[in-house]
Amino acid sequence: MHSYQLAGIVQRPISNALSMTIFSKRTFREGVYIKSLYDRIEELDSIISEQKLKVEKGNADGRELALNSDHSSARHIVASQHGQSISLNPSPPALVAFSVVTGLLAGGCALKPPSLLVGPGSTASYDYAKIDRSIIAPQIIRECLAHFDRSVRPLYPFPFSTFGAASETSSLKHLTELNRFRVLIACAIAAAHRSYHVPSWRIISRTCREWAEELAVPIIAGRDGHAVTALLLLMVYEFVDPERAIIWDLLGFAIRLCLELGWHHFSGITSSLPGLEDLTTEDEFSEVQKRQLMSILRSLERPLSISFQRPSMLNGCDNTYSSVPDKAFNLYMMVSTALFEQTIGPTSESCPSSTQIRPLITSLEDFQEYDPLVLQAWLLFLPICVEHLHCDRCSMTSSHPGLSDIVVLQSSVLGAAVQILQTTHVVVRSEKAFIPPFIACCNAFAAGCVLLIGIVKGWPNSDGHVGSLMKCSEIITFCAPLWRGGKEFHEVWQRISEAL
């Protein structure tokens, strides 16, 4: 029996000086031993799971795809730093894929199981530390900093103006160690993003990253606000270039350091993000600067929690400010918890008119501001749209004449999927806009599955969205080479789309 497995970010061992700082006993003190035990447990569990998968794969040769009735096939796979796979709780992409495959199999479609399973991958890599760093010329620095300010910084507004004056940053030797690190990691981020469309920028990106990580060691060892800033910048780089997949380690360290510094408590909650306040080399950080950095930390942590269905590590912390993204995130988590907290997916008896489901739909309908998370929340209702059959209650309680509640829900879910694909496609195609490749894959895959099952099942107005389905294929095809989990997304999408 085969399971549809969606691969996540592959963890690989890190051997550079930065990792020695982050994972040394001096950094984690007594916690390192406990962490090593948990890592070993995960590794052993992963080995057992992988062996079971190999047995199932051998038994399924020559057969068509089959799924377990208990939704246990809806898994999202990542790998530990030991190179073995870890099966996480079902994530939105995996749940969507399971619902679609279930619906297609129930309709008589024959699907071939995917052949790819995530593994340790190749450990061979080029030694960028040996590259002549004189290739990082002033003109390249200016271009990269301009690209960072234009494409990346609007998403992650770091509170310092080092990038603004090209005359001051074009010569690295005139900068302090702290500002030199900031400039180099910003150049690495910008060059990595530009390499999506022009691969020759990758060598610039990796060279700047290696150089910046050497400078980051003493900064992070200081365990102060500048250490938090350095960790956040390194996390942004891992979002842009997730090959090493150390994002979870950086995220955990940054959160623990913020808790250690007491940044999880503020005197009050503001209604909007405060204006940028420049960070200097002074040791003391103002409350405004702490709020700015905590807001960036949240913006980095939330998409990871959502994409991989992991609980937020910042739930117990005071929020920095109340805004549309915060309200949308809270609404998304409310819908996700209500639908999937007790069971892996809604039961076949779930009805859009029920007292459990109707308030969730109403909350999404009443959300006036636009936010991508609200659109993604609509996709969580796909299992209901697929499994629920028309019932009298749907027609009797509907507020839309001539349409049942399940038909209206299907139309809303389809509309959200179309909007997600349109906005994601625009960002992915642009050389100036930025979205992390694994987040683009997750969003496009989930939305594409909604459109595909809607077309196959004949949902209202679904035939007019074939063009959006092509956009999904373009997004996944473009993003697949940019991260190791992309190839599994790409193959699973190919298998599912063969149903058309």
N, C-alpha and C positions, 0 to 999 in steps of 0.2 A: 504494500500500500504506500502510495506516495503522498506527501504533504506539500502544499504550496508554501514555500519558505521565502520570505523577503529578507534580503541581506541588509544589514546596517553597516555602520562604520567599522572597519577592521582595525583592531588595536595591534600595535607592533612595539617591541621593546625599544627604548630610547637609550642611547649610549653617550649622548653629549653631556657637556658640563651642566646645562640647564636641568636635565633630569636628575643629576646627582644632587643638585640643590633642592629640588622639589621633593624627591623621594628618599633623602638621607635620614638616618636616625636622628640627627640633630634637628631636622625640620619637624619630624612627626613625633619625636621622643618615644614614649611608650606605646603610642598608637601604631607604630610600624609593625610590631609583632602581630597584633590583632589583624591588621590589614593583610599581612602575609598569609595568615590562616584562612581568611575569607577568600583570598585569591586562590589558594590551593583547593579549597572546597569547590569553588566555581570551576576550576580546571578539571577536577575529577568528575563533577557533574557533566561537564561539557564532553569529556571523553566518552562517558556512558551514553549520552544522547547521540553523539556522532556514530558510535557503534550500532545503536539501534537503527539510526537512519540508513546506515550501510546495509543492514540486514533487510530492512523494508525495501530499499532500492533493488536489492538482489531478487527479492520475491516478486517485485512488480514488473520485472523485465517482460516486455511483450504485451503488457496489459494497458488498459486505459486508466485514466486518473480516477481515483476513488477518494472520498473524504470521510473522516470519522464523524459520527452523528453528534458528538459532544463538543464540536467546535475546536478540538485540540489541534487541528491542523492550522488554525489561524495564529501563526507565530511569527514574531519578528526576530531575526537573528543578528546578533552582533558577536564580536569575538573579543576575548580577553587579551591582556598584554602577553599572555603565555601562548597565544596563537590558536587557542581552541575556541570552538563556538559556544556561545551562551544563548539559551532560549529564553527570551524575555516575555513578559506578559503581552497579550495581544495588543497590537498598536492599531491606530486607525487605518493605515494602508493594508495591514494584514487582515483586519476585520472586513474591510471593503472587498478585498480580493476573495475572501472566503464566501461572502454573501453572493458575489457575482458568480463564482464557480459553482456554488450550490444551485443558484437559479439556472445556470446554463445546463448543468447535468440533469436537473429536474425536467428541463425542456427537451431532453434528448440529444443535446450537443455532445460530441465526442472531443475530449480535450487530452492532449498529451502532457504528461508531467514534465516540469522543467528538469533539466539535467544538471544544472549548476547548484552546488552547495558551497557556502562560504568556507574558506579554509585559511591556513596561515599565510598563503600567498608567498611571493618571492621576497626574500630579504635583501636581494642585491640592490645597491643604490650607489649613485655617483657621489664621490667625496667632494662636496662643494666647498669644503674648507680649504682645499688646495688651489682653488681658483684665484688668480691674481685679482685682488680687490681694487686695483686701480681702474678696473673696467667700470666701477661705480663713479662715473664722471659727474661733475656738477650739473651738466645739462640733463643727465638721466635723473638725478635727484630732483631737479626742478619739475621735470615732467611727471615723475611719480607722485610728488607731493601735491601737484595741481590735480592729478587724477584722484588721489585720496580725498582731498577736500571736496571735489565735485561729486564723486560716486559713493564713497564709503562713509565719510564723516557725517553726512545727513542722517544716516541710520544709527550711528554710534557717535554722538556728539561729545567727544572727549574735551574736558575743560582745560585746554592749553592752546596757546597760539603759536607754538614753535613752527608750525607749518605755514604760517602766513607770510613771513618775510623771506623771500627766496635769496636775498643778498646775504642773510645771516646763516642760512642753512646749506648754501651751495658748497661750502668748504667745511667738511666734517671736523677737521683738525682744530677749528676755532670754537667748537662747541664743547660744553661740559659732557661728562660721561652720560648723565641722565638724558640730556637733550639729544646726544648722538644716538642713544638707544631709540628714543622716540622717532627720530628721523629715519633711522634704518628700518625699524619694524613697519613704519608707515609706508616706506618705499617697497618693502617686501610684500605688504598687503596689496598695494596698488599694482605692482608688477605681476603678482599672481593672478589678479583679476584680469589684467590685460592679456595674460597668456591664454585665457579662454578662447580668444579670437586670433591672437598672434603668438604661437607657441614659443617663439624665440625669446619672449620675455621671461620664460620660466627660469633660465639660468641667472638672470638678474634677481629674481625673487628669492631663489634658494640661497644665493650668495649673501644677499642682504639679511636673510633670516639667520644664517649661520653666524654672521658677524653680530647681529643684534642679540642673539641668545648668549653669546660670550659676555656681552656687556650686561645682560639681564641678571647674571648670577649674583653679583654683589648687591644689586638693587633689590632683588627678591629676598635675599638674606636679611635685609633690613627690617622686614616684616612690619612695614608702616604703610601709609597711604600710597607712597610711590611704588611699593611692591604690589599693591592692589592694582594700580594703574598699569604696571608692566604685565601682570597676569591677564588683565582684560585685553590689552593689545595683542598679546600672544594668542588669546582665545579667538579674537577676530581673525587673525591669520589662519588659524585652524578651521574657521568657518569657510574661508576663501579657498584654502588648499588643504583638504581633510585627508591627505594621503596617510599621514602618520597616525591620525585618529587618537590624539592624546587630549581631546577636548574635555572628556569626562574628568581626567586627572587635574587639568588646569581649573576646571569649574569647581571641583570639590575643594581644591586648595584655596581658591579665591573666596569661596563662601566661608570656609573655616576662618580664614584670616580676617574677613569682615566681621564675623562674630567675635573673634578675639579682640578686635579693635573697638567693639561696641557700636558698630555702624548700623546695627539692626534696630536701633531705637532712635526715634526723632521726637522733637517736642510737639510736632503737629503735622498734619497732612495738607499740602498745598493743592490748589485746584489745577495747576498746570506745572509743567517742567520749568524750573527756574532758569533765568537767563545764564548764559555761559559766563563763568567766572574764572579767570586765568589762573592756572596752577603754576606756582613758582617752585623754587628749590627749597623753600622753607619746610620745616618738619611738620608744622601744625596745619591741618586742613580745616577749612571753614565748613560749617554745616551745609552751605550751598554746594560746595565741591563734593562733599560726601553724598549728598542727594543725587548729584549728577552721575557720580560713579556707580551708585547703587541702582540707579535707573538703567544704566548700560548693562549692569550685571543681570538685571531682570530680563532685559530685552534679549540677552544671549541665552539665558537659562530656559525661558519659556518655550521657544520653538523646539528645543531638545526634549523637554518634558512631554510636549504634545506629540511630536513625531514618533517618539519611542515609548510612549505610554509609561513614563516613569514619574513618580510623585515629585512635585516641586520641593526642592530643598529650602526654599525661601518662604514657605507657607506660614511659618511661625514668626516671620519678621514683620515689623511695621512697614507699611508701604511708604514709598517716598513721596508720591503724589497721586492724586485721583484724576484720571484722564480717560479718553475713549478707549485706548488699548487696555487699560486696567479693567474697565467695565466689560469690554468684550471678552477678555480672558476669564473673568469671573463667570460670565454667562456661559462660555464654552465649557468650563469645568463643571458648572452646575448640570448642563445637559449631559456631558460625558459620564458624570458620576451617577446620575439618575438612570441612564440607559445601561451602563455596563458595570456598576459597582457590585451588584449581587450576582449577576450572571455574565457570561462572556458576550452575549448578544441578546437583543430583545426576543422574547418567545414568540411563537407563531400566533399566540392569542393576543398579542399586543395590538391595540387599535388606536388610530389617531384621535378618536373621539373619547378615549378612556380618560379617567380622572388623573392617571399618571402621565399620559403623553400630551394631552391637550394644553396644560399650562406651559410646558416646555416650548411647544410650537408658538403659542401666543407670545411668550417672552421674546422669541426671535423675530416675530412679525412686528412687535412694538419697538424694537431697537432701531432708533431713527438714524444714528450716525453710521457711516460706512466704515467697516473694518474687516480685513480678510478673515479674522478668526470667526466672525459671525457666519460668513459663508462656509467655512470649514465645519462649523457646528451643524449646519443643515445636512451635510454629508453623513453625519452620524446616524441619521434616520434611514439610511439606505437599507439595513436589514429589515426594518418594518415595511418599507416599500416593496421589497422583494418577497417577503414571507407572508405578509398579511393579505388575505383574500377579501373581496368585497363583502361587506356585511350590512344588515339593515341599519345598524346604529350609525354607520358612516353616512348614509343618505339622510337619515332622520335628523341628525344634529348639524348637518352642514349649513354654513352660512352663505354658500355659493349655490344659487339656484341651478338645478340640473347637474351638479357635480357632487360626487361623494367626497368625504374628507380624505380618503386615501388617494384619490385622483388629484386633489388639490395639493396634498403633501408631495406626491410624485412630481408635480409641476414645479413646486418650490425647490425641491432638491435638484432637479434638472437645471433650473435657472441659476442656482448657486454654483453648480459645476461649470456651467458655461462661463460665468463671470470669473471664476478662479483660473480657468484655462486662458481666457483672454488677457487678464492682467499678468499672469505668470509668463505667458508667451512674449508679451511686450518687453518685460524686464530681461528675459533670457536672451532675446535677440539684440538688445541694445548693448553697445560697448561701454556705455556710460552708467547704466543702472546696474544694481547688484542685488543678487539673491543667492544665498548659499546653495550649492548644487544639490545636496541631499535633501534640503527642504523643498527645492523646486521639483525634484523627483517625487517626493512623497505627495505634495499637493497635486501635481499633474496626474500621477498614477491614480489617486483616489477619485479625482474628478473624471478622468477618462473612463474608469470602471463604471461610474454612475451613468455616463452617456451611453456606454456600450450596452449595459443591461437594459437601459431605457429603450434603445433602438430595437434590441432583440425582442423585448416583451411588448413593444408597441405602445409605450406610454404616450400621453397626449403631446403633440408637437415635437416629439423626439426626432423624427426624420429630418427636421430642419437643422440639426446640429452635427451633421456629418463633418462639416468643415472644422468644427471645434475638436472633433475626434482626431483629425489630422494634426492639429496643433499639439495635442497631447503626445502623439508619436514624435513630433519634432522636438519637444521639450525633453522627453526621456532619452531620445537618441543623442541630443546635444550634451546632456548632463551626465550620461552614463560613463564616459571615459574620465570624468573629472573626480570620481571617487570610487573606491573599490566595490562598494555595495551597488553601484549603478548597473553593473552588468547583470546582476540578478533581477533588479527591477526591469531591465530591458527585456530579458528573456521571458519573465513571467508575463509582461505586457504583450509580447509577441504571441505567446501561447493563448492568452485570453482573447486577443483581438482576432485570432483565426476563426473564432465563432461566427464572425461576420462573413 
